[in-house]
Amino acid sequence: MVEDMPLDELKQVTIDYYVNLQRIKKADTGNNPELEYQLKVYKNKLASLGISSEEYEM
């Protein structure tokens, strides 16, 4: 399904997911290794799409 998605839509979905992870991180008061791993994965996905994740960090 992702292969059929236009690039602009793929970028927006990836940004939205990364922002949601950032919101979870901000609300999470404990240590969450899985959350940190997912943030790294999506940060790399954004970079591969040519998008800087820094402007979406809280």
PDB file with one MODEL, atoms N, CA, C and O in Angstrom:
MODEL        1
ATOM      1  N   MET A   1       0.807  -1.202   0.000  1.00  0.00           N
ATOM      2  CA  MET A   1       0.000   0.000   0.000  1.00  0.00           C
ATOM      3  C   MET A   1       0.848   1.264   0.000  1.00  0.00           C
ATOM      4  O   MET A   1       0.532   2.234  -0.688  1.00  0.00           O
ATOM      5  N   VAL A   2       1.926   1.245   0.777  1.00  0.00           N
ATOM      6  CA  VAL A   2       2.788   2.422   0.869  1.00  0.00           C
ATOM      7  C   VAL A   2       3.392   2.742  -0.497  1.00  0.00           C
ATOM      8  O   VAL A   2       3.628   3.908  -0.816  1.00  0.00           O
ATOM      9  N   GLU A   3       3.644   1.702  -1.308  1.00  0.00           N
ATOM     10  CA  GLU A   3       4.237   1.939  -2.618  1.00  0.00           C
ATOM     11  C   GLU A   3       3.325   2.754  -3.526  1.00  0.00           C
ATOM     12  O   GLU A   3       3.802   3.461  -4.414  1.00  0.00           O
ATOM     13  N   ASP A   4       2.007   2.661  -3.307  1.00  0.00           N
ATOM     14  CA  ASP A   4       1.045   3.392  -4.120  1.00  0.00           C
ATOM     15  C   ASP A   4       0.787   4.810  -3.602  1.00  0.00           C
ATOM     16  O   ASP A   4       0.085   5.587  -4.248  1.00  0.00           O
ATOM     17  N   MET A   5       1.343   5.144  -2.459  1.00  0.00           N
ATOM     18  CA  MET A   5       1.100   6.434  -1.834  1.00  0.00           C
ATOM     19  C   MET A   5       1.962   7.504  -2.503  1.00  0.00           C
ATOM     20  O   MET A   5       3.165   7.313  -2.679  1.00  0.00           O
ATOM     21  N   PRO A   6       1.348   8.631  -2.876  1.00  0.00           N
ATOM     22  CA  PRO A   6       2.148   9.732  -3.434  1.00  0.00           C
ATOM     23  C   PRO A   6       3.192  10.211  -2.418  1.00  0.00           C
ATOM     24  O   PRO A   6       2.981  10.121  -1.208  1.00  0.00           O
ATOM     25  N   LEU A   7       4.299  10.710  -2.917  1.00  0.00           N
ATOM     26  CA  LEU A   7       5.405  11.126  -2.049  1.00  0.00           C
ATOM     27  C   LEU A   7       4.976  12.173  -1.028  1.00  0.00           C
ATOM     28  O   LEU A   7       5.364  12.092   0.137  1.00  0.00           O
ATOM     29  N   ASP A   8       4.184  13.150  -1.447  1.00  0.00           N
ATOM     30  CA  ASP A   8       3.741  14.186  -0.506  1.00  0.00           C
ATOM     31  C   ASP A   8       2.913  13.591   0.634  1.00  0.00           C
ATOM     32  O   ASP A   8       3.041  14.008   1.785  1.00  0.00           O
ATOM     33  N   GLU A   9       2.074  12.624   0.311  1.00  0.00           N
ATOM     34  CA  GLU A   9       1.261  11.975   1.332  1.00  0.00           C
ATOM     35  C   GLU A   9       2.133  11.136   2.265  1.00  0.00           C
ATOM     36  O   GLU A   9       1.912  11.129   3.476  1.00  0.00           O
ATOM     37  N   LEU A  10       3.110  10.437   1.721  1.00  0.00           N
ATOM     38  CA  LEU A  10       4.035   9.653   2.528  1.00  0.00           C
ATOM     39  C   LEU A  10       4.795  10.557   3.497  1.00  0.00           C
ATOM     40  O   LEU A  10       4.966  10.219   4.668  1.00  0.00           O
ATOM     41  N   LYS A  11       5.242  11.693   3.006  1.00  0.00           N
ATOM     42  CA  LYS A  11       5.954  12.648   3.863  1.00  0.00           C
ATOM     43  C   LYS A  11       5.054  13.123   4.998  1.00  0.00           C
ATOM     44  O   LYS A  11       5.489  13.185   6.147  1.00  0.00           O
ATOM     45  N   GLN A  12       3.802  13.460   4.685  1.00  0.00           N
ATOM     46  CA  GLN A  12       2.888  13.975   5.711  1.00  0.00           C
ATOM     47  C   GLN A  12       2.570  12.910   6.754  1.00  0.00           C
ATOM     48  O   GLN A  12       2.527  13.212   7.947  1.00  0.00           O
ATOM     49  N   VAL A  13       2.348  11.683   6.329  1.00  0.00           N
ATOM     50  CA  VAL A  13       2.069  10.591   7.270  1.00  0.00           C
ATOM     51  C   VAL A  13       3.274  10.363   8.183  1.00  0.00           C
ATOM     52  O   VAL A  13       3.109  10.144   9.384  1.00  0.00           O
ATOM     53  N   THR A  14       4.468  10.414   7.628  1.00  0.00           N
ATOM     54  CA  THR A  14       5.683  10.212   8.422  1.00  0.00           C
ATOM     55  C   THR A  14       5.878  11.345   9.417  1.00  0.00           C
ATOM     56  O   THR A  14       6.238  11.099  10.568  1.00  0.00           O
ATOM     57  N   ILE A  15       5.649  12.571   8.995  1.00  0.00           N
ATOM     58  CA  ILE A  15       5.738  13.725   9.898  1.00  0.00           C
ATOM     59  C   ILE A  15       4.718  13.589  11.020  1.00  0.00           C
ATOM     60  O   ILE A  15       5.052  13.788  12.188  1.00  0.00           O
ATOM     61  N   ASP A  16       3.481  13.254  10.678  1.00  0.00           N
ATOM     62  CA  ASP A  16       2.431  13.117  11.689  1.00  0.00           C
ATOM     63  C   ASP A  16       2.789  12.057  12.728  1.00  0.00           C
ATOM     64  O   ASP A  16       2.585  12.258  13.926  1.00  0.00           O
ATOM     65  N   TYR A  17       3.319  10.935  12.266  1.00  0.00           N
ATOM     66  CA  TYR A  17       3.687   9.866  13.192  1.00  0.00           C
ATOM     67  C   TYR A  17       4.816  10.317  14.113  1.00  0.00           C
ATOM     68  O   TYR A  17       4.787  10.048  15.314  1.00  0.00           O
ATOM     69  N   TYR A  18       5.805  10.999  13.552  1.00  0.00           N
ATOM     70  CA  TYR A  18       6.931  11.486  14.357  1.00  0.00           C
ATOM     71  C   TYR A  18       6.451  12.498  15.403  1.00  0.00           C
ATOM     72  O   TYR A  18       6.892  12.466  16.552  1.00  0.00           O
ATOM     73  N   VAL A  19       5.560  13.382  15.004  1.00  0.00           N
ATOM     74  CA  VAL A  19       5.031  14.377  15.940  1.00  0.00           C
ATOM     75  C   VAL A  19       4.252  13.679  17.058  1.00  0.00           C
ATOM     76  O   VAL A  19       4.352  14.071  18.221  1.00  0.00           O
ATOM     77  N   ASN A  20       3.487  12.657  16.714  1.00  0.00           N
ATOM     78  CA  ASN A  20       2.758  11.909  17.748  1.00  0.00           C
ATOM     79  C   ASN A  20       3.722  11.255  18.732  1.00  0.00           C
ATOM     80  O   ASN A  20       3.479  11.267  19.939  1.00  0.00           O
ATOM     81  N   LEU A  21       4.808  10.689  18.230  1.00  0.00           N
ATOM     82  CA  LEU A  21       5.815  10.111  19.118  1.00  0.00           C
ATOM     83  C   LEU A  21       6.417  11.177  20.029  1.00  0.00           C
ATOM     84  O   LEU A  21       6.666  10.920  21.206  1.00  0.00           O
ATOM     85  N   GLN A  22       6.650  12.370  19.488  1.00  0.00           N
ATOM     86  CA  GLN A  22       7.187  13.474  20.287  1.00  0.00           C
ATOM     87  C   GLN A  22       6.214  13.844  21.408  1.00  0.00           C
ATOM     88  O   GLN A  22       6.635  14.108  22.534  1.00  0.00           O
ATOM     89  N   ARG A  23       4.920  13.862  21.104  1.00  0.00           N
ATOM     90  CA  ARG A  23       3.911  14.187  22.119  1.00  0.00           C
ATOM     91  C   ARG A  23       3.887  13.132  23.221  1.00  0.00           C
ATOM     92  O   ARG A  23       3.758  13.467  24.399  1.00  0.00           O
ATOM     93  N   ILE A  24       4.010  11.854  22.843  1.00  0.00           N
ATOM     94  CA  ILE A  24       4.058  10.779  23.830  1.00  0.00           C
ATOM     95  C   ILE A  24       5.293  10.938  24.710  1.00  0.00           C
ATOM     96  O   ILE A  24       5.219  10.775  25.928  1.00  0.00           O
ATOM     97  N   LYS A  25       6.427  11.256  24.090  1.00  0.00           N
ATOM     98  CA  LYS A  25       7.669  11.434  24.852  1.00  0.00           C
ATOM     99  C   LYS A  25       7.527  12.574  25.857  1.00  0.00           C
ATOM    100  O   LYS A  25       7.991  12.466  26.992  1.00  0.00           O
ATOM    101  N   LYS A  26       6.891  13.657  25.444  1.00  0.00           N
ATOM    102  CA  LYS A  26       6.730  14.800  26.339  1.00  0.00           C
ATOM    103  C   LYS A  26       5.846  14.437  27.537  1.00  0.00           C
ATOM    104  O   LYS A  26       6.089  14.902  28.651  1.00  0.00           O
ATOM    105  N   ALA A  27       4.832  13.613  27.313  1.00  0.00           N
ATOM    106  CA  ALA A  27       3.918  13.229  28.385  1.00  0.00           C
ATOM    107  C   ALA A  27       4.475  12.096  29.249  1.00  0.00           C
ATOM    108  O   ALA A  27       4.044  11.926  30.389  1.00  0.00           O
ATOM    109  N   ASP A  28       5.413  11.331  28.726  1.00  0.00           N
ATOM    110  CA  ASP A  28       5.966  10.180  29.434  1.00  0.00           C
ATOM    111  C   ASP A  28       6.992  10.653  30.449  1.00  0.00           C
ATOM    112  O   ASP A  28       7.938  11.362  30.105  1.00  0.00           O
ATOM    113  N   THR A  29       6.803  10.261  31.693  1.00  0.00           N
ATOM    114  CA  THR A  29       7.722  10.719  32.743  1.00  0.00           C
ATOM    115  C   THR A  29       8.812   9.693  33.058  1.00  0.00           C
ATOM    116  O   THR A  29       9.761  10.002  33.780  1.00  0.00           O
ATOM    117  N   GLY A  30       8.685   8.480  32.526  1.00  0.00           N
ATOM    118  CA  GLY A  30       9.664   7.438  32.825  1.00  0.00           C
ATOM    119  C   GLY A  30      10.603   7.189  31.658  1.00  0.00           C
ATOM    120  O   GLY A  30      10.556   7.880  30.640  1.00  0.00           O
ATOM    121  N   ASN A  31      11.448   6.199  31.827  1.00  0.00           N
ATOM    122  CA  ASN A  31      12.382   5.786  30.792  1.00  0.00           C
ATOM    123  C   ASN A  31      11.674   4.778  29.891  1.00  0.00           C
ATOM    124  O   ASN A  31      11.180   3.760  30.377  1.00  0.00           O
ATOM    125  N   ASN A  32      11.620   5.042  28.605  1.00  0.00           N
ATOM    126  CA  ASN A  32      10.913   4.167  27.675  1.00  0.00           C
ATOM    127  C   ASN A  32      11.822   3.871  26.485  1.00  0.00           C
ATOM    128  O   ASN A  32      11.831   4.624  25.511  1.00  0.00           O
ATOM    129  N   PRO A  33      12.585   2.784  26.556  1.00  0.00           N
ATOM    130  CA  PRO A  33      13.538   2.468  25.479  1.00  0.00           C
ATOM    131  C   PRO A  33      12.861   2.247  24.121  1.00  0.00           C
ATOM    132  O   PRO A  33      13.422   2.618  23.090  1.00  0.00           O
ATOM    133  N   GLU A  34      11.674   1.654  24.107  1.00  0.00           N
ATOM    134  CA  GLU A  34      10.976   1.418  22.840  1.00  0.00           C
ATOM    135  C   GLU A  34      10.577   2.740  22.184  1.00  0.00           C
ATOM    136  O   GLU A  34      10.688   2.888  20.967  1.00  0.00           O
ATOM    137  N   LEU A  35      10.118   3.687  22.979  1.00  0.00           N
ATOM    138  CA  LEU A  35       9.769   5.005  22.455  1.00  0.00           C
ATOM    139  C   LEU A  35      11.002   5.683  21.869  1.00  0.00           C
ATOM    140  O   LEU A  35      10.935   6.264  20.785  1.00  0.00           O
ATOM    141  N   GLU A  36      12.114   5.614  22.570  1.00  0.00           N
ATOM    142  CA  GLU A  36      13.353   6.213  22.070  1.00  0.00           C
ATOM    143  C   GLU A  36      13.789   5.559  20.758  1.00  0.00           C
ATOM    144  O   GLU A  36      14.260   6.241  19.847  1.00  0.00           O
ATOM    145  N   TYR A  37      13.633   4.241  20.663  1.00  0.00           N
ATOM    146  CA  TYR A  37      13.984   3.531  19.431  1.00  0.00           C
ATOM    147  C   TYR A  37      13.078   3.974  18.283  1.00  0.00           C
ATOM    148  O   TYR A  37      13.563   4.238  17.182  1.00  0.00           O
ATOM    149  N   GLN A  38      11.773   4.058  18.527  1.00  0.00           N
ATOM    150  CA  GLN A  38      10.831   4.484  17.488  1.00  0.00           C
ATOM    151  C   GLN A  38      11.132   5.913  17.026  1.00  0.00           C
ATOM    152  O   GLN A  38      11.026   6.220  15.839  1.00  0.00           O
ATOM    153  N   LEU A  39      11.503   6.772  17.956  1.00  0.00           N
ATOM    154  CA  LEU A  39      11.874   8.146  17.581  1.00  0.00           C
ATOM    155  C   LEU A  39      13.090   8.145  16.660  1.00  0.00           C
ATOM    156  O   LEU A  39      13.129   8.896  15.685  1.00  0.00           O
ATOM    157  N   LYS A  40      14.074   7.314  16.959  1.00  0.00           N
ATOM    158  CA  LYS A  40      15.264   7.224  16.106  1.00  0.00           C
ATOM    159  C   LYS A  40      14.901   6.711  14.718  1.00  0.00           C
ATOM    160  O   LYS A  40      15.379   7.240  13.714  1.00  0.00           O
ATOM    161  N   VAL A  41      14.059   5.687  14.660  1.00  0.00           N
ATOM    162  CA  VAL A  41      13.641   5.114  13.382  1.00  0.00           C
ATOM    163  C   VAL A  41      12.937   6.166  12.528  1.00  0.00           C
ATOM    164  O   VAL A  41      13.249   6.332  11.349  1.00  0.00           O
ATOM    165  N   TYR A  42      11.996   6.866  13.128  1.00  0.00           N
ATOM    166  CA  TYR A  42      11.249   7.854  12.353  1.00  0.00           C
ATOM    167  C   TYR A  42      12.079   9.088  12.031  1.00  0.00           C
ATOM    168  O   TYR A  42      11.845   9.739  11.012  1.00  0.00           O
ATOM    169  N   LYS A  43      13.029   9.416  12.872  1.00  0.00           N
ATOM    170  CA  LYS A  43      13.943  10.516  12.557  1.00  0.00           C
ATOM    171  C   LYS A  43      14.748  10.165  11.311  1.00  0.00           C
ATOM    172  O   LYS A  43      14.967  11.018  10.450  1.00  0.00           O
ATOM    173  N   ASN A  44      15.190   8.911  11.211  1.00  0.00           N
ATOM    174  CA  ASN A  44      15.915   8.458  10.023  1.00  0.00           C
ATOM    175  C   ASN A  44      15.015   8.405   8.803  1.00  0.00           C
ATOM    176  O   ASN A  44      15.456   8.729   7.700  1.00  0.00           O
ATOM    177  N   LYS A  45      13.763   8.003   8.976  1.00  0.00           N
ATOM    178  CA  LYS A  45      12.816   7.987   7.855  1.00  0.00           C
ATOM    179  C   LYS A  45      12.602   9.398   7.323  1.00  0.00           C
ATOM    180  O   LYS A  45      12.578   9.617   6.112  1.00  0.00           O
ATOM    181  N   LEU A  46      12.447  10.349   8.234  1.00  0.00           N
ATOM    182  CA  LEU A  46      12.287  11.746   7.800  1.00  0.00           C
ATOM    183  C   LEU A  46      13.522  12.203   7.028  1.00  0.00           C
ATOM    184  O   LEU A  46      13.408  12.844   5.983  1.00  0.00           O
ATOM    185  N   ALA A  47      14.688  11.874   7.544  1.00  0.00           N
ATOM    186  CA  ALA A  47      15.930  12.272   6.878  1.00  0.00           C
ATOM    187  C   ALA A  47      16.016  11.661   5.486  1.00  0.00           C
ATOM    188  O   ALA A  47      16.469  12.315   4.547  1.00  0.00           O
ATOM    189  N   SER A  48      15.581  10.403   5.349  1.00  0.00           N
ATOM    190  CA  SER A  48      15.630   9.757   4.033  1.00  0.00           C
ATOM    191  C   SER A  48      14.656  10.398   3.048  1.00  0.00           C
ATOM    192  O   SER A  48      14.825  10.283   1.834  1.00  0.00           O
ATOM    193  N   LEU A  49      13.636  11.076   3.578  1.00  0.00           N
ATOM    194  CA  LEU A  49      12.684  11.801   2.729  1.00  0.00           C
ATOM    195  C   LEU A  49      13.108  13.256   2.516  1.00  0.00           C
ATOM    196  O   LEU A  49      12.407  14.022   1.856  1.00  0.00           O
ATOM    197  N   GLY A  50      14.257  13.628   3.079  1.00  0.00           N
ATOM    198  CA  GLY A  50      14.768  14.990   2.916  1.00  0.00           C
ATOM    199  C   GLY A  50      14.125  15.998   3.843  1.00  0.00           C
ATOM    200  O   GLY A  50      14.090  17.189   3.535  1.00  0.00           O
ATOM    201  N   ILE A  51      13.609  15.531   4.990  1.00  0.00           N
ATOM    202  CA  ILE A  51      12.914  16.399   5.947  1.00  0.00           C
ATOM    203  C   ILE A  51      13.723  16.456   7.234  1.00  0.00           C
ATOM    204  O   ILE A  51      14.094  15.418   7.781  1.00  0.00           O
ATOM    205  N   SER A  52      13.995  17.648   7.714  1.00  0.00           N
ATOM    206  CA  SER A  52      14.709  17.821   8.981  1.00  0.00           C
ATOM    207  C   SER A  52      13.738  17.604  10.127  1.00  0.00           C
ATOM    208  O   SER A  52      12.694  18.253  10.192  1.00  0.00           O
ATOM    209  N   SER A  53      14.075  16.698  11.028  1.00  0.00           N
ATOM    210  CA  SER A  53      13.190  16.402  12.165  1.00  0.00           C
ATOM    211  C   SER A  53      13.265  17.481  13.241  1.00  0.00           C
ATOM    212  O   SER A  53      12.380  17.569  14.092  1.00  0.00           O
ATOM    213  N   GLU A  54      14.303  18.292  13.210  1.00  0.00           N
ATOM    214  CA  GLU A  54      14.509  19.295  14.255  1.00  0.00           C
ATOM    215  C   GLU A  54      13.363  20.297  14.338  1.00  0.00           C
ATOM    216  O   GLU A  54      13.041  20.770  15.427  1.00  0.00           O
ATOM    217  N   GLU A  55      12.749  20.625  13.221  1.00  0.00           N
ATOM    218  CA  GLU A  55      11.665  21.590  13.270  1.00  0.00           C
ATOM    219  C   GLU A  55      10.378  21.011  13.853  1.00  0.00           C
ATOM    220  O   GLU A  55       9.433  21.753  14.120  1.00  0.00           O
ATOM    221  N   TYR A  56      10.330  19.687  14.053  1.00  0.00           N
ATOM    222  CA  TYR A  56       9.152  19.030  14.602  1.00  0.00           C
ATOM    223  C   TYR A  56       9.358  18.549  16.032  1.00  0.00           C
ATOM    224  O   TYR A  56       8.461  17.940  16.614  1.00  0.00           O
ATOM    225  N   GLU A  57      10.522  18.814  16.601  1.00  0.00           N
ATOM    226  CA  GLU A  57      10.797  18.380  17.968  1.00  0.00           C
ATOM    227  C   GLU A  57      10.224  19.359  18.961  1.00  0.00           C
ATOM    228  O   GLU A  57      10.215  20.569  18.737  1.00  0.00           O
ATOM    229  N   MET A  58       9.744  18.813  20.066  1.00  0.00           N
ATOM    230  CA  MET A  58       9.136  19.650  21.113  1.00  0.00           C
ATOM    231  C   MET A  58      10.169  20.035  22.135  1.00  0.00           C
ATOM    232  O   MET A  58       9.855  20.738  23.095  1.00  0.00           O
TER     233      MET A  58
ENDMDL
END
